Structures are given as structure tokens and as C-alpha cells.
């Protein structure tokens, strides 16, 4: 079954909202990292070590958010191209429930399960 226009619009809205949330979060994280850099120049070595650890954690979180952002951008591109909702492995339509739960999914449930079995 091909994805309905109603579901497609709902998914696009979800993707755009998630994109905006991530961008806000990344902006806030960058501000916090910059603040910690400025604070690190003042204080003792323990404060510096804690601050550096926090900066590393923020950078790791930002990396995960950036990866999610790339997935969202890819899904939005596929919507515009008209290829959204089809499994990149088998070409069959991805179940609407799966797309609503994970709007950036690129594999149908069967192909995702097969991929996970190969991994383990």
C-alpha cells in the first residue's frame, strides 16, 4: 500500500518540527560549550577538567543530533522527490505505522529485521 497524502503531510510536519527542535538544541549546546570554554580559562585544574569533560559530552551529543538531522534532511528530500515511503533495500512500500513511529525510516520492517540479523 502506498503512503496516503494525509500520512505524508503528517510525517512531513513531524520531520520539520523535529528538525527545528534539534537546531534549537544544537544552538543551545554550542552556546554552553562556548560558555564553558570561557569559564575554563578562569579557575583551577579540577574545574578545567570537569569543564573539558562537559564540553566533550556536549560535542558527542551534538554529533548524535547532527546525525539525526541528516536523517531528517534525507527524509524531507525523499518526500520532495516522491521516493519517500519506499524501502531502499527491496523497493516495497514501508508500512505507514512504521513511518509514523520513525519518520526517517528507510527500510521496511522485513528488511530492517534482516539487516539486524546480519549484524548479530
C-alpha positions, 0 to 999 in steps of 0.5 A, spaced: 500 500 500 502 506 498 503 512 503 496 516 503 497 524 502 494 525 509 500 520 512 505 524 508 503 531 510 503 528 517 510 525 517 512 531 513 510 536 519 513 531 524 520 531 520 520 539 520 518 540 527 523 535 529 528 538 525 527 545 528 527 542 535 534 539 534 537 546 531 534 549 537 538 544 541 544 544 537 544 552 538 543 551 545 549 546 546 554 550 542 552 556 546 554 552 553 560 549 550 562 556 548 560 558 555 564 553 558 570 554 554 570 561 557 569 559 564 575 554 563 580 559 562 578 562 569 579 557 575 583 551 577 585 544 574 579 540 577 574 545 574 578 545 567 577 538 567 570 537 569 569 543 564 573 539 558 569 533 560 562 537 559 564 540 553 566 533 550 559 530 552 556 536 549 560 535 542 558 527 542 551 529 543 551 534 538 554 529 533 548 524 535 543 530 533 547 532 527 546 525 525 539 525 526 538 531 522 541 528 516 536 523 517 531 528 517 534 532 511 534 525 507 527 524 509 524 531 507 528 530 500 525 523 499 518 526 500 520 532 495 522 527 490 516 522 491 521 516 493 519 517 500 515 511 503 519 506 499 524 501 502 531 502 499 533 495 500 527 491 496 523 497 493 516 495 497 512 500 500 514 501 508 508 500 512 505 507 514 505 505 522 512 504 521 513 511 518 509 514 523 513 511 529 520 513 525 519 518 520 526 517 517 525 510 516 528 507 510 527 500 510 521 496 511 520 492 517 522 485 513 528 488 511 530 492 517 529 485 521 534 482 516 539 487 516 539 486 524 540 479 523 546 480 519 549 484 524 548 479 530 
